[in-house]
Amino acid sequence: MVILYIFLILLIVGCSDNEELENLNAKDFNNVVVLLNGSKVYESNKDEAIEGIINEININKKEFATEMSFGKEPEGKIKFTGKKDIEISFFEETGRSIYGHYYIHTEFKFE
């Protein structure tokens, strides 16, 4: 359990570009790829698809994840590429995501 906690802290800190989570701008990206358990389950370069995922991240409640513990690591990854590249982790069962120091109450369901 301690090793998992350390891994998650490193994951959270490693993905963070800054202390404060600013709203992401869909115009900064031209492609999104979703991986679940290491396999690609979704990919799109359509603006509507990218905006939909970004909006889900921007509008939902955010909590500091640095003081949270999780029973397992996130199974999914959402990778945005474009003007800048970012990666967001998410839990398959709940759809909740982790970006930077934040646990976000998203409801992602990818199959």
Secondary structure, DSSP 8 states (H G I E B T S, - for coil): -HHHHHHHHHHHHHH-SSSS-----GGGEEEEEEEETTEEEEEE--HHHHHHHHHHHHHS-EEE-TT---SS---EEEEEEESS-EEEEE-TTT--EEETTEEE-------
